[in-house]
Amino acid sequence: MNIQFFFEGARITLTERTRLKGFLLRLLKRKGKKNPTLRYIFCTDDYLLGINQSFLNHDDYTDIITFDLSENPEDLEGEIYISADRIKENARNLGVTLKRELHRVIFHGALHLCGYKDKTPVDKEKMTREEDKCLKAYFLTVPRGTRK
């Protein structure tokens, strides 16, 4: 079980990484995923646009691209590329905090690897509902060592 965070020119702060890793591992376990190996790569718009063009033949900016690299259905291996530039702009446009939007997209990528889709209105609604559950659970959970 391994979750790693990498920063490719992205100017973004990700705090409480150990807590986030634990939350993601519990989420994946609840969704039936074993032995997860995830790499989150936070990057710039241009970096992600290059990936979008090279691997998906899309010529537009996006906030996230998720690759399922699993070789068998029992294990989970994935790479999740997140544009810090898009996250910042989306947070401004949506009127939410950068921290909330960042975590929404982090959870979004993990949910994609669990089989959630977002291409149809029905699928998008299910994805949004799961993201909201994750956000609520993550931000309402009191980190260890902070209880009085």
Residue pairs with C-beta under 8 A, 6 or more apart in sequence:
1 25
1 35
1 36
1 37
2 36
2 37
2 38
3 21
3 24
3 25
3 36
3 37
3 38
3 39
3 40
4 38
4 39
4 40
5 14
5 17
5 40
5 42
6 39
6 40
6 41
6 42
7 41
7 42
7 43
8 41
8 42
8 43
8 44
8 47
9 43
9 44
9 47
10 42
10 43
10 44
10 82
10 83
10 84
11 84
12 42
12 84
12 87
12 88
12 98
12 102
14 20
14 42
14 102
15 99
16 143
19 143
19 144
20 103
20 106
20 138
23 134
23 137
23 138
23 141
24 36
24 38
24 106
24 107
24 110
25 36
27 107
27 110
27 114
27 134
28 36
28 76
28 110
28 113
28 114
31 111
31 114
31 115
32 114
33 76
33 113
33 114
34 74
34 75
34 76
35 74
35 75
35 76
36 75
36 76
36 77
36 78
37 75
37 76
37 77
37 78
38 76
38 77
38 78
38 79
38 80
38 110
38 113
39 78
39 79
39 80
40 80
40 82
40 106
40 109
41 79
41 80
41 81
41 82
42 82
42 84
43 81
43 82
43 83
43 84
44 83
44 84
44 85
45 61
45 83
45 85
45 86
47 81
47 83
48 61
48 62
48 65
48 81
48 82
48 83
48 86
49 59
49 60
49 61
51 65
51 81
52 58
52 59
52 60
52 61
52 62
52 65
53 59
55 65
55 67
56 65
61 83
61 85
61 86
62 83
62 86
63 82
63 83
63 86
63 87
63 90
63 105
64 80
64 81
64 82
64 83
64 86
64 105
64 108
64 109
65 80
65 81
66 78
66 79
66 80
66 81
66 109
66 112
66 113
67 78
67 79
67 80
67 81
68 76
68 77
68 78
68 112
68 113
69 77
69 78
69 79
70 76
70 77
70 78
71 77
76 113
78 109
78 113
80 106
80 109
80 110
80 112
80 113
82 102
82 105
82 106
82 109
87 98
87 101
87 102
87 105
88 98
90 101
91 97
91 98
91 100
91 101
91 102
94 101
100 135
100 139
103 134
103 135
103 138
103 139
104 131
104 134
104 135
107 130
107 131
107 134
107 135
107 138
108 118
108 127
108 131
111 127
111 130
111 131
111 134
112 118
116 123
116 126
116 127
116 130
117 123
117 127
118 124
118 127
